[in-house]
Structures are given as structure tokens and as C-alpha cells.
């Protein structure tokens, strides 16, 4: 914290940050005297404990007597919890401390009259100044403080939800009448830095038509963070389900009767915790939102508390998935017969969709062969090339392709390919589809 030169002003600001106390930990090493001579499990065996030497037995019994206040006894373990170093006392903040994004900055401000004269009509203002904006926290212009007696003070509390990183300045100003009636203006500046309490790293993987989002949250603070809520808010065209390895049901469908949700601990100084979400598109491909070649998945809402319950809240930026590749032509299978017999023709119902803003076609459909030596199990029954008419912009056409299978068992329909005969352009083949062929 720093202030400007005050000159000969009667008033001066004093600023103290309001925050929870911390645990008082006594660092001296504490021990059980018996551990110096025998194993730590000696008292688990009643017979071995009864055979302790008389001198050691009397010393151990003396060490457990809480009425012994000698210096040496202060370092002895009277209870297993003593090894943690917690004395049961709390310590008030001794410094301004670290301020993190998402917290509520709360400050106790006192304006003191150090002169021998009463000051009158005091107008006080307090505001937070960042690189982007100025936020007014207090303004007594409409109801000035009538007077502050000699040696007296006027106290107030200001709060601000920290939403920006970097340098912040708490600006406190006072406009008042001095003892000789002179109107004076006092500005004081108190600077502090806002740091990032945690980082969120994400990975996006797509498996068939399902998208998986992994989020790794890392704690950058010097205190433990208890995550009350880590909620992913999907974009309008997505639905999200949180997944957990130790649960049979999705995490967003808790069992009936669950009232209290145990917070997740992320330890101080680099502790991490991973979250996994399953995302599915809630609309068909034609209505799906496409944003300049990227896919907006959503954002995280994160709330936490520290050791003594101080809250914090952050919202991440929009998380982008894999770039959306807009296909000009999309070929998909609509229906396959449930019963397919060996060497018997069957019909497959397909759909060809034009995703462009212009007319395409006419088209040809055939079965391509990846290798000249590869045996084709499922073939076209009849003419090897099927002609399709032109398809208007954003339009589609349905057609049936007659096929025949030459082997029984699980087989694949592979290599269904479409080409534009006018533009001499061949599009990607349809992904393989498995079928089961039965004998007559």
C-alpha cells in the first residue's frame, strides 16, 4: 500500500483490509518421549508395555500430566492432534495480503483528524480505479459529514467484487473546511495487485457423434480451495452431462434425498482436480450453430470457499471445440433392411444433402474399391453407376441403392461414393456400415 504526500492536511485516511483470521500453527517439533527408546507401537501390546523399565515408565506417565508446565514439557505430545501444530488460536491479518480474482474486496477505512481543530462539512469519496474503469464505492456529497472533532475519526466500510486482473488503486478523497475556514482537498491512493486464484485448462475430444470435454482446475493460491460448484453451462445447441468414475449415474442426476453435496478439495500451491463432461448436439446438422469455423461449446461457472469460508466466484470465457468443417455434400444412410439373405438383392435407403448456397449436380453414385486385390463382399445389383439429378441450394434428395451380399455373417457396406459429373469432383466415401447376412 502507498499514499500520496499529505502536506499540512488535518485529515488522513487509514485503510485496513477486512478478511477472516488464519489458523495459528506452532512450528516446534513435538514428540512422544517413549518413541526415543521403544517403538511407536509399544502400547499396542499390553504385555510389552507392562515390562517397561521403571524409570521410563514413570517419565512417560509424567509427560502425560497436563499440570506439568516446564519448558521441556511444552514440546511433548499430550494428544495425537498435537502433532498437527494447531493450538486452537486464530491470528488476525498482519498484512494486506493477496487479493484474487472472483473474491469480494472488503476494506475498513478510517479518516482521522490529527489536528487540534474541528473540521466541518466533510465530503468523502472512495472508488476503485483499474486499467479499464472507475467504480464508485462511497460518495457523501449529498449528505456530508457535519464535523469531525479534534482527535476524532469517521469510519466506514466499502466492498467491491473483484472482476479484473492486474493493478488496482483504491482512491480516497476528502473535501472539508479546516479550522480556519479554508476549503481543502485531500486525495490518497492505496495500490494493490489482483492475481488469478486458479487456472482452467480444457481438452476436447470427439468420439463419433459425442464430444467429451475435460477440464483441469489448478489452485494457484496459498490456501486450500473447497469447490462448491463447478458447473458447465453449454451453448444453446448443446446438452452437457457431468461424468464421474466412481458413480453409476451421471453427476447431474443426484439420487433422491441428497441434500448436502460434499465440496471438492483442491489443495494449495498447485493442487489440481479434473472434471469430465459428455456433450451432445441438441439439434440436427442443418440447424446447428456454426461460428466462423469454430464451435462454441459453453462456459464454466465456478464457486469456491477457503479454509474459513470466504467465498469466491469465477466465470470462464467461451470454450471452443474443434473447428466445424462444413461439407458441401453430405451422404447418409436412412434405412437398411433388418433381414438380409445371401445372394438375395436388398435395397438401402439413402439421402443426399446439398449444404451450399448454389445448385450442385448432376451426380453419380457407385461403390469404390480400396484395393484391386480386395474382395468385394457387398456389391451393387445391376448397373454399377447410379445417376442422380441436380440438387438445389440447401436441398436434399432421397434414393434407393440396390445391393447384394455374397457371404454370410457380419459384413460391411463400404465405399459408397458420390461425384459431381459437372464439376468433375469426387466427395469422401460414406463410412463403412456393418450388416448381418443370413443364409437361406
N, C-alpha and C positions, 0 to 999 in steps of 0.2 A: 504494500500500500504506500502511496506517496501523496503529498499535498503540495499546494502552491504556497508561496510566501505570504504570510498573513499580514505583514506590516503592523500598523498600530490599531488593528481592529479590537473591539471589545469582545466580540463573539468568536467562537471557534467550534468547529464540528469535531466530534469524536464518533468514530464508526466501529461497531463490533458486529461480527457475523453471528447470527443465531443458528446454532446447529446442535444436534444431540451430543451428549458426552461420549467418551470412549471407555472401554474396559481398562482398568488398571492392572497391569501384569507385572509381577515381581520376577525379575530375571534370575536371581541367585539360584544355583543348582541345589535341589533338595534331595535328601537321601534317607533311606532306612538303615540304621546302623547295623542291623542283622545282615544286610547284604554284603557288608565288608568282610564277614567271617564265614558265612554259610550261604547256601544257595537261596534264591528268591522263593523257591517252593518248599522251604523247610517247614513252614507252618501248615502245609497241606497234610503232612504226616504227623499225627498226634504223638506217636512213639518217639520219633526223632526230635520233635520239639521239646518233649519232656526230658530228653537227655542232654539238653544244652548245658554247658558249664555254668556254675552258679554265678560267676562274675558277669558273664554275657547275659544271662537270664535277667539279672537284676538291672543291668543297664538298659536292656530293651524295654522292660516294664517301666523304668523311669522315663524313657524317651516318649512313651505314650501318655505320660501325665501332663495334661494341658496346663497345670498350675506352675510348671517349671518355666520361668521366663528368662533363663540365662541366654547369653548371646548365642552359644553353640546350639541350643535347642530351637532357635528360630529357623534353622535350616533343615530340621528333621521333618519327615513326613508323619503327620498325625492322622491323615486321611488320604486315600488314593487320589482324590481330586486335587490335593495339594501339588502334585507333580505338574499340573497344568499351569501353575503360576498365577491363577486368578485369586485375588484377595477379597473379592466381593465389593470392592470400591469402584467408583466411577470417577473419571478425570474430565474436568471441563476443558474445552478447547484452549490451547495455549497460543495458537497462531491462526491466521486467517484460513489456512488450509486450502485444499484443492477443490475447485468447483467444476462440475461436469455437466455436459450437455444433457438435457432432459430433467435436471433437478430444479427445485424451486429455491432461488437465492433469497434468503431472508436476512435482513440487516436491522440491527438496533442502532439508531442514530440519536446522538445527544448533542444539542447545541448549548454550549456553556458561555455564561457571561463572567469573564475573568476580571472585569474592571470593577471600580468602586462606585459605578453609577448605574442607574437603571436604564435599560434600553426599551424603546417603545415601538409599537406598530411594526412588528417583525413579520415580513413575508418570506416564507420558506418554500423552496422548491428542491425536489430531488428527482433525478432522472438517470436512466441508463443510456449510455451512448455506445453504439457499436459501429462497425465499419459501414453498415447499411442503413441504420435508422437510429432515432432517438425515442425512447419510451418514457413518458412522464409517469412518475410513481407517486408524487405528492406535490400539491400546489395549494398554498393557503392564501392566495391573492384575494379571494372573495371573503375570507374571514381571517384576517391577520391575527397573530398572537399579540394580545394587547400590550403585555410588558413581560420582561424577564429581569427580575431583581438582581442586584449586585451579588455575585457569587452563586446565583441560581442557574437553572438549566431548564430546557424544554426537550422532552424525549418523544420519539415516535418510531414506529416500525414500518418498514417497506418490504414488499415481496415482489419477486419477478420470476416468471417461468423462463428458464434459460433455453433459448431455441437456436442460438448461433454459436459457432466455434470461434476461437481466437480472442483478441484483445477486447476487453470491456472497460468502461470507465463509469464509475458512479459519481455523478456531478451533483454536488450540494451547494446551493446558493442561498444567501440571506440578504434581504434589503431592510434596513432598520434605521431608526433615529437614535443617534448616540446621545450621551449625557448632555452635550452642549447643543443638542437640537440639530446637528448635522446629519444629513441623509447619507448613509454609507451602503456600499455593495460589497459583499464578501462571497467570492467563489472558492470552492475547494474541490479537488479532484482525487479520487481513490481508484487506482487501476488494479485490475485482476485479469487473469487468463482463464478461459473456459476450455477444458480438454474433453476429448472423446472418451466416454466410460467404457465403451465396448465396440467391437467391430463385427460385422456380419458378412461372412464370405459364403457365396452360393455357387452351386453346381447344378446344371440342368442336363438331364439325360432323357432321351425319348426311346421307348420300347414299344414298337408297333404304334398303336394309337394312344398310348398312355405316356404322359410326361411325368417324370419324377424330379422333384426339387429338393436338394439337400442344402440346409443352412447350418453353418458352423458359427456359433457365437462365442467370442473370446472376451474375457474380462481384463480390462487394462487398468483397473483401479487398484488401490491398496487395501480394499476391504472386500469381503465376500458379498456376492450379489445373489439374492433369492428371487428367482424369476417367477413372478405371479402369473404372467401371461406372455406367451409367445404365439401370437395368432397371425396366420397368413390370410390376408384379405384378397381373394382372387379378383381378377379383372372380370367385367360383366359376362364375357363369353366363356369363362372357365368355372369349374367347380373344384374344390380342394378338400382332401381328406388327410388328416394327420395320421401317420403310421408309427407304431411303436413295436419293437421286437418282443417285448415281454407281455403283450396283450393280444388276446384272440380277436378283439373287436377294435375298430378304429378309435383313435383317441378322442375324436369329436363326438362320439356317441357313448358317454359315460353310463355305467349301469344305474338303474333306477335307485334312488335313495342316497346317492352320493352328494353330500353337502359341502364338505371341505376338500379342496384339491391341494395336495401337498406341493409346496413350491419346490422348484428345482434349484439346487445349489451350484453356482459356478464360482469356484474359488478365486481368491485374489491373485494378482500378479501373473496373469496368463492362463488361468483356467478356461477350459473350453467345454462346450456341450453341443451335440449335433441333433438336428431335427430333420425329419424326412416327411415329405408331403407327396401325395399322389394327385395329380391334376388331370382332369378330363375336360375336353371341349364340350360345352353345353349347347352348341349349335352346329348345324351342318356346315360343310366346307364352303358353300356358296355364301352363307351369311356370316362367316367368321370374320372378325375384325382384323384387318391387315394394316399395319402402320409402317410405311416406308421400309419394307423388307425386314422388319423386326416384329417380334411377337411379345406384347406386354402381358406378363403373367399376373402381376399384382404387387402387393407390398406387405411388409410386416408391421404389426403393432406390438411393441414390446414394453412391458411394465415390470418393475422390479422393486425390491426393498433391500436396504443394507442391514447390517447387524442389529441396529436399534430401530429399525422400522422406517427409516427415511425413504420416501417414495421417489421413483424416477420413471420417466416415460419417454420413449423414442418411437419415431415412425421412419422407416427407411424410404428411400426413393423407389420408383417403379423398377421391378426386376424384369429383365428382358430374357426371353427364351431364345431358342435357336432361330436364326433368320428364316422367314417364311419364303419358300420357293413357290412362286405362283406358276403352275403348269398351264401351258396353252391348251393342251388336250388331256383329258382325264378319262381313262377307260376302266370300268369296274364291272364285276360280275354281280348281277342282281339275284339270280336263282339258278341252282343246279338240281337236277332230279335226285331224289332220295334213293332211288333204286337204279343202279347201272349194271347191265348184264354184259357178259363177254361177247364181243363181236356183234353187238346189237347197237344200232345208232341211237344217240341221245342228243337232246337239244339243251344248250346253255343260253340263258337269257342275259344279255349284256347291255350296258349303257355307255354311250359316247357323249361327253360334255365338252362344249367349247367355252373356255374361261376368258377368251379375249373379247375385245370390243369391235371385232370385224368378222366377216363371214369367212369360214375356212372350208376346204374340201374341193372336190370330192375325195373320198378316202378309199383305201384298200386295206382289208384285214386278212392276215394269214398267220400260220404257225412257223416261227423261225426255229432254226436248229443250231444249237451252240457249237456242236462238233459234227464233222462229216461222218465220224465213226460211231456217234452216239445213236443208239436205237431209239426210235420214237414209239412210245407205248400208246399214247393218245394222239390220234390224227384227225384231220378234217375228213368228213364223209361227203365226197362229191368234189366239186371244183375247189382247188387248193387256194384260190384267192377270191374273197368276197368283196363286192363293190358296195360302197355306201354313198348316198348323196351328200351335197353340201349341208353344213350346219351353220345356222345363223349365229350372230354375236350373242354370247351368254345363253345359247340354246343347247339342246341335247336331243339325242335320238336313241331309241331302243331298237335292238335287233337280236336275232337268234342265230347261233352258230351250231351247225350240226357236226358232232364229233362221234368217234368210235374208238373203243378201247380193245387192245389185242392181248392183254394179260390180266389175270385175276389178282386180287389183293389190293393193297394200298398203292395207288399210282398218283402221278402228278400231271395236271394240265399245265403245260409250260410253253412259253414262247409266243403267246398271243400278241401280235404286233400290229400297229396301225401306222400307215404312212399317208401323207398328203400328196396325191398324184399331181396337183397343180404346182405346188412349191417344191416338189421332189424332196420332201423332208420326212424322215422316219422318226417316230417317237419311241420312248422307252417301252419295253415289253411289260405286259401285265405280270405282277408277281405270281409265282407258282401257287397253284391251289391243289390240295390233296383230295382225292376221291377214293371210294372203295368199290372195286369191280368184283361182281359175283359171277360164278359160273351158272349156266342154265340148269 
